[in-house]
Amino acid sequence: MLINTYPRIIILGSYGQVGWELQRTFASLGKIIPLGRSQLDLSKLETIRSCLMAYRPNLIINAAAYTQVDKAEEEQKLAMTVNGTAPGILAEIAKELDAALIHYSTDYVFNGKNNTPYQEGDIPNPINTYGKTKLAGEKAITEIGGNYLIFRTCWVYGLRGHNFLLTMQRLIKEQKTIQVVNDQFGTPTWSRFIAEATAQVIAQTRGGIANYINEYSGIYHLSCKGEISWHEFAQAINNRINLQNSNQAQIIPIPTSDYPTLAKRPRFSCLDNTHIQNTFGITLPDWNLGLDLLLS
């Protein structure tokens, strides 16, 4: 058991939707050091080294990110600093300490032109600033090397932060009709499933976290099963919230062209999870189950 080695585990973005769940799932795996933005702001690059070196962690989990997809088009420099440059610094520190780094990326590194789920070997080609900055972070980590795992996730939601589920819950209470695009497809993935899968990987370590991760360093896709549109996801949320209420909001399907946004979204961004299944034996359930568990 890892508790015998009692590693020091830093969780960045510890109060976000994934970071909050990580605190719970990693509680028995070592000494957890949660750092929210008030403790370490990744946009302030000059503070990262001194902060992390003070703790000398065995594992750094980076669940912090600039995630406002549309606003990133207006704040490109800030988004690149947090998503593109800071992960490289984290990788440098982890390598210097012979520690391990786990970093979360996104399905938005792809352009959405596929008709089948993306595999890790598919060439990224992001179509918005957010995706470009997240890809830059991936490249920074892989170029530095060391002991790292990059998990690309898809349509993450939970009860914290800013996400589609929370937006829909609010709109369903406020509006009788809601328009949602029906020609963008992905896989809703509960933040708790992501945290639990990450913990399962670390729970398999033998001979130290860094040595284990070094053996399997690379990029892995980590998402639930299934392929649905935003409209279908909205309707599923609506149905569950109003299970006993006949006065549901009406969810109206519309094309992307009728809902212009600052940032383009990929038409299809589902991820193939075969690699993580074969490597770590991890399989996330269907997206339906996650939504059922969260809203039950």
N, C-alpha and C positions, 0 to 999 in steps of 0.2 A: 504494500500500500504506500502511496505517496506521502501519507501522513508521517511516516518514519523519517523521511528526508526533509519534511516541512519546508518546502521551497517558498521563496518570497515571490508573490505573484502580483504584479501591478496591473490594474484594470483601468485603462484610460477611457474617458467618456462613461464613467461608472454610473451616471444617473440618467443616461439615455435608455432607449427601449431595449437594446441588446445588453448594454453595460449593466443595467439594473438586474437583468436575469442572470448575467454572469456572476454577479456577487452571490446570488443564491446557489447556483449550481457548483461553484468552485469552493464553497465554504469549507468542505471537508478535505480539500486537496492541497492546502497549504496556508500560509499566512497571506491573507488578502489585503492589498493596499489599494483602496478605491480612490481614484483621482478624477474628480469632475473638472469642469472648465475653470472653476474658481481656484482650484489647486494647481492645474496645469493647462494653460491655454495654448493649443498647438499653433495658433497664429503668431505667437510670440516665440519665434524660433530660438532666440538667444537664451531662453529660460529652460529649454528642454533638457539639455545635458546636465546642468547643475542639479535640477530637480531629480532626475532619474538616478544619477550617480550617487546621490545621497542615500538611496535605498538599496542600491546594488542588487537588483532583482535577478531571479533565475528565469523568470518568464514575464514578458511584457505582452499584454493583450490590448490591441488598439481597436476599441469600439467607438472611438471619437472620429467625427468626420463633419465636413460641411455638406449638408444633405438637401439644401433648398435648391431644387433643380432649376426652377425658373429664375430665382434671384441670382444664381451663379452666373447667368448671362450678363448681369450688371455688375457683379462683384468677382470678376474673373481672377484678379490677382489674389484676393483673399481665399477664394476657393482653391486655387493652385497651391497656395502656401500651406493650407491645412491638409488637403487631400494628396498633393503631389510631392511637396518638399519635406514636410514633417515626417512622413513615413520613412524616408531615406535616412533621416537623422536617427530615428528609432532603430533602424536596422544597423547603423554604425555603432550605436551604443550597445545593442545586444551582442554584436560581434566582438566588440572590445571586451565585454564582460563574459564572453563565452556563454551567454544566456540565449534564450529562444524568443522569437517574436511571432505572434499570431496577429494577422491583420485581415480586416474585412473589406472586400471590394464589392462590385456590383455587376448585375446583368447589363447595365447601361454602357459597359465598355464595347458592346456589340451594336451594329447598326440596325438590326431587326429585319434584315432581308432574308434570313433563313426561314424555312418552313418546318424544320425539325429542330429539337432542342440543341443548343450550342454545347460543344465539347471544349475541353480545355485547350486543345490544339487548334481550334478555329482562330483565325486572325482577327483580333479586335479592330474595330473601326468606329469609334463613338461619334455620334451625330450631335451631341450637345456638350457644353462646357463641363458640366458635372461629370459626364462619362470620360471626357478627356483628362480631367484632373485625377480621377480615380485610376485611370490607366497609367498616368504618370507616376502615381504612388506605387503601383505594382512594379513598374520598370525600375524605379529607384531601389526597391527592396531586392529584386532579383539580381540587379547589377552589383550590389554590395555583397550579396550572398550571405553565408552564415547559416544559422539554424532558423528557418522561417516556414510558416504555413500561411498561405493567402487563401481565404475562403470567399468566393464570389457568391453573393446571396441574391434573392429575387423578391421584389414586392414585399418588403419586410413591414410587419405591423405588430402592434402590441397596445398596451394600455398606458404607455408613457410616450412623451415626445410628440412629434408631429408625423402622422401617417394617415393613410386612406381610411382605415377603420374609424379612427377618432373623428375625422372630418365627416364621414357618413353618419355617424351616430348623432352628431350635432345637427346636420342638415335634415335628417329624418324627423327630428323633434321640431324643427323650425319651419319646414316647408312641406306642402302637399304634393308637389311634383319636383323631381330632381332629374336633370339631364346628365347622363354619363356616357362616355364614349364606348362603343362596342366593337371597335376595329383595332384595338391594341390588346395583345395577348401575353400573359405571363403566368406566374404561379405564386399566389399569396403564401407567405411563409411566416409563421408566428415566431417572434423573437425568442420565446422560451425554447422552441425546438432548436434554434441556432445555438443558444447557450448550452443546452444539454448535449448536443452533438459535439461541441467543442470540448466540453468536460469529458465526454466519453473518449475522445482522442487522447487527452492528457492522462486519463486513468489507465491507459494501456502502456504507459511508458515503463521501461525497465532500464536500470542503470543511469537514471537521470533524464530530466526533460530535454536538455539540450542535445544529448547524444541521440535520443530517440527521434526527435524532430529532424536532426541533421540527416538521418537515414531516409526520411520521407519528404524533405524540403521541396516545396513546389506550390502550384496553384491547384485548387480543388473547387468544384462547384458544389454548393450546399443549399439546397432548396427542397421544398415539399414536392409531392407528386401532383400531376394534373396540369391542365392548360385551360385557362378561362380568360374572358375579357374583363375589363374594369366594370362593365355594365353587369355582367354575371356575378361578379364579386359584390357589387353594390346591392343587387337583388338578394343575394344570399344573406347579407348583413341585415337587410330590411326584413326578410322573412323570419330570421331568428329573433330580432329585437321585438317584433310584433306577432310572435307566435300565437298569442292569445287575444290579439287585437285585430278586428276586421278592418279597422280604419288605417290601413298601411299607407305609407307614402307611395306615390306612383313613380317608379324608376323608368325614365324614358330613354331608350337607346338612341344615340346620335353618332354620326361619323366624326372623326378627328377634325375634319375640315370645318365643322360647325362649332368647334371649341378651340379657338386659337390660343396658343400659349407662347411665352417668350422662348422657351426651349422646346426643340423637337423631341419627340419620344419614339423609341423603336417600336415598330409595328408588332414584332414578335421577339420576346426575350426569354423564353423558357430555357432552362439549363438542364443538361444531361448530367446525372449524378453517378454514373457508372464508376468513375475513377475513385471517388471517395468510398463507395460501397466495396469495391474490390480491394482497396488499400487498408481501410480501417474497419470494414464490416458495418458501416453506418448507413442506415436507410431511414430517411424521414418519411412520415406518413402522408397520406393525401391531405391536400389543403383543407378539405371539408372537416376533417377531424380536429385540426387546430382551431378552426373557428368555433366548432361545437364546444370544445373544452374551454375556450376563453370566454364564451358568452353564456355558458351553462350556469 
